[in-house]
Amino acid sequence: MAGKTPTRTAGLRCLLAAALLTGAALATAQTLQNSEPRNVVQLSASGTLEAQQDWLTVSLTTTREGNDASGVQSAVRQMLDSALLELKKTAQPGAMEVRSGAFNLRPRYSNDGKITGWVGSAELLLEGSDFARIGTAAARAQPMVIAGLNFSLSRQARSQLEAQAQAQAIASFKAKAADIAHGFGFADYSLREVSVGSVDQPMGPVPRMMAMSAKGMAADAALPMESGKSLVVVTVSGAVQLK
């Protein structure tokens, strides 16, 4: 009988260890259950403002083809320099700014894959808040052609509208959170997490224009145009703790 004592002792130790592990697991599960967030509500609100688009971007392009790559590139650069010289005469910071766009030189292939010539193209961009000035300059920017135009909000206008729309969205979020808290019988709420996002959405159809030569317009004729409106939408999303 004395030889069985160590075995019994080892068995008791195993049972005790298992009981301790089980107790620890139950305590951990209880702690996790108690720490899980309760009475938490996810919600979102938005603020929206409408404004007239006050910024215009006009794209001017020119293209030349030839058998010699350097000759095509030189011809494109000459046309670009000529147009820049004319446009800079009426450029004004904020009202009309001029900057270079894409410059490309690519080979032209025959059906059997051989290079038969070269095609060069360049782009100039006019942008600013003075639509009349930009329209007149674009019409005079020979030998460039008008490839397209785009209306948008200026950086300053968009920043101001975002601030106002954000204030609306936050006020709406707080009011909605308070209504939900009171609706469920709670006295108040606290903010757990929040995120803010914004987007600029043009209203109505986006203006499009086929490429047209300035030579086909009167020298003093401004490009006809009219801006549309944009919606600035700020969304506030998050979670609140009812209490």
C-alpha positions in Angstrom: 0.0 0.0 0.0 2.9 2.4 0.7 4.0 2.1 -2.9 0.8 3.7 -4.2 1.2 7.0 -2.3 3.3 8.8 -4.9 0.8 7.9 -7.6 -2.2 9.2 -5.6 -0.2 12.4 -4.9 0.5 12.9 -8.5 -3.1 12.4 -9.4 -4.3 14.9 -6.8 -1.8 17.4 -8.2 -3.1 16.9 -11.7 -6.7 17.4 -10.6 -5.7 20.5 -8.7 -3.8 22.0 -11.7 -6.8 21.3 -13.9 -9.1 23.0 -11.5 -6.9 26.0 -11.3 -6.7 26.2 -15.1 -10.4 25.9 -15.4 -11.0 28.6 -12.8 -8.5 30.9 -14.5 -10.2 30.4 -17.9 -13.6 31.1 -16.4 -12.3 34.3 -14.8 -10.7 35.4 -18.0 -14.0 34.8 -19.9 -15.9 36.7 -17.3 -13.5 39.6 -17.5 -13.7 39.7 -21.3 -17.5 39.6 -21.1 -17.6 42.4 -18.6 -15.2 44.5 -20.7 -17.2 44.2 -23.9 -18.8 47.5 -24.9 -22.5 47.8 -24.1 -25.0 50.4 -25.1 -22.8 51.6 -27.9 -24.5 53.1 -31.0 -22.9 53.6 -34.4 -24.3 56.6 -36.3 -23.4 59.2 -39.0 -24.5 62.6 -40.1 -23.6 65.0 -43.0 -23.5 68.6 -43.9 -24.1 69.8 -47.4 -23.5 73.2 -49.1 -24.0 74.3 -52.7 -21.7 76.8 -54.4 -21.1 78.3 -57.8 -17.9 76.9 -59.4 -15.3 79.7 -59.4 -12.3 78.1 -61.0 -11.7 77.2 -64.7 -9.1 75.0 -66.3 -8.7 75.0 -70.1 -6.5 72.5 -71.9 -4.8 73.6 -75.1 -2.9 71.1 -77.3 -0.9 70.9 -80.5 0.2 68.0 -82.6 2.7 67.5 -85.5 3.8 64.6 -87.6 6.9 63.9 -89.6 9.5 61.4 -90.7 12.3 62.8 -88.4 11.9 62.6 -84.7 14.1 65.6 -83.9 12.3 67.7 -86.6 8.9 66.8 -85.1 10.1 67.6 -81.6 11.5 70.9 -82.7 8.3 71.9 -84.5 6.2 71.1 -81.4 8.5 73.1 -79.2 8.3 76.1 -81.5 4.5 76.1 -81.5 4.6 75.7 -77.7 7.0 78.7 -77.3 4.9 80.8 -79.7 1.7 80.1 -77.7 3.4 80.7 -74.3 4.7 84.1 -75.6 1.2 85.1 -76.5 -0.5 83.8 -73.3 2.0 85.3 -70.9 1.0 88.8 -72.1 -2.4 88.5 -70.3 -1.4 86.1 -67.5 -2.1 87.3 -64.0 -1.7 85.4 -60.7 -5.1 84.0 -59.6 -7.0 85.4 -62.5 -5.2 83.4 -65.3 -2.2 81.2 -64.7 -0.3 79.3 -67.5 1.5 76.1 -67.0 2.9 73.3 -69.2 1.1 70.0 -69.4 2.1 66.8 -71.1 4.8 66.6 -73.8 4.9 63.4 -75.9 6.9 62.1 -78.9 6.0 58.6 -80.1 6.7 56.5 -83.2 4.2 55.8 -85.9 4.2 52.2 -87.2 3.2 50.6 -90.5 1.2 47.4 -90.7 4.3 45.3 -90.7 5.6 46.9 -87.5 8.2 49.3 -89.0 8.6 52.9 -88.0 7.2 55.1 -90.7 7.3 58.4 -88.9 6.9 60.3 -85.6 4.0 62.1 -83.8 4.7 64.8 -81.3 2.2 66.6 -79.1 2.3 69.1 -76.3 -0.2 70.6 -73.9 -0.7 73.9 -72.1 -3.1 74.5 -69.3 -4.8 77.8 -68.5 -6.5 78.1 -65.1 -7.9 80.8 -62.9 -10.9 82.7 -61.7 -11.3 85.2 -64.6 -13.3 83.3 -67.1 -13.5 86.0 -69.7 -9.7 86.6 -69.6 -9.1 82.8 -70.0 -11.6 82.5 -72.8 -10.1 85.3 -74.8 -6.6 84.1 -74.3 -7.5 80.5 -75.3 -9.0 81.8 -78.5 -5.9 83.7 -79.4 -3.4 81.0 -78.5 -2.5 80.0 -82.0 -1.4 77.5 -83.2 -2.8 75.6 -80.2 -6.3 74.0 -80.3 -8.8 73.9 -77.4 -9.1 70.3 -76.3 -11.4 70.7 -73.3 -12.4 72.7 -70.2 -13.3 72.0 -66.6 -15.0 74.0 -64.0 -14.4 73.4 -60.3 -14.1 75.1 -56.9 -11.0 77.1 -56.1 -8.9 75.9 -53.2 -10.0 78.9 -51.0 -13.7 78.5 -51.8 -13.6 74.7 -51.2 -11.8 75.2 -47.8 -14.4 77.7 -46.6 -17.3 75.5 -47.7 -15.8 72.5 -46.1 -15.4 74.3 -42.8 -19.1 75.4 -42.9 -20.3 71.9 -44.0 -18.2 70.3 -41.3 -19.8 72.5 -38.6 -23.2 71.5 -39.9 -22.3 67.8 -39.9 -20.9 67.9 -36.3 -24.0 69.7 -35.1 -26.3 67.2 -36.8 -24.2 64.3 -35.4 -24.5 65.6 -31.8 -28.2 66.2 -32.1 -28.8 62.7 -33.5 -26.7 61.2 -30.7 -28.7 63.1 -28.1 -32.0 62.0 -29.6 -31.0 58.4 -29.7 -29.8 58.5 -26.1 -33.0 60.0 -24.9 -35.1 57.7 -27.1 -33.6 54.7 -25.3 -34.1 56.2 -21.9 -30.5 57.4 -21.2 -29.7 60.8 -19.9 -26.6 61.5 -22.0 -23.9 60.0 -24.2 -20.1 60.2 -24.6 -18.1 60.0 -27.8 -16.1 56.8 -28.3 -14.7 57.3 -31.8 -15.3 59.5 -34.8 -14.1 60.1 -38.4 -14.7 63.0 -40.8 -14.6 62.8 -44.6 -15.5 65.3 -47.4 -16.2 65.1 -51.1 -16.7 67.7 -53.8 -19.6 66.7 -56.2 -20.2 68.7 -59.4 -23.9 69.3 -60.1 -25.5 68.7 -63.5 -23.7 67.5 -66.6 -19.9 68.0 -66.9 -19.2 70.4 -69.7 -17.4 68.9 -72.7 -15.9 70.4 -75.8 -14.5 68.9 -78.9 -11.1 70.2 -80.0 -11.5 73.4 -82.0 -8.9 75.5 -83.7 -8.4 79.1 -82.6 -8.1 80.0 -86.3 -11.8 79.3 -86.7 -12.7 82.1 -84.2 -12.5 85.8 -84.4 -9.2 87.2 -83.0 -11.0 89.0 -80.3 -13.8 86.4 -79.6 -13.7 84.9 -76.2 -14.5 81.2 -75.8 -18.2 81.0 -74.7 -18.5 79.3 -71.3 -20.7 79.1 -68.2 -19.8 77.4 -64.9 -22.1 75.1 -63.0 -22.4 74.4 -59.3 -20.7 72.0 -56.9 -21.9 70.3 -53.7 -19.5 70.0 -50.8 -20.5 67.2 -48.6 -18.8 66.5 -45.2 -19.7 63.3 -43.4 -19.1 62.6 -39.7 -19.3 59.0 -38.6 -18.6 57.4 -35.3 -19.8 55.6 -32.2 -21.3 56.9 -29.0 -21.6 55.4 -25.5 -25.1 55.8 -24.0 -25.0 56.6 -20.3 
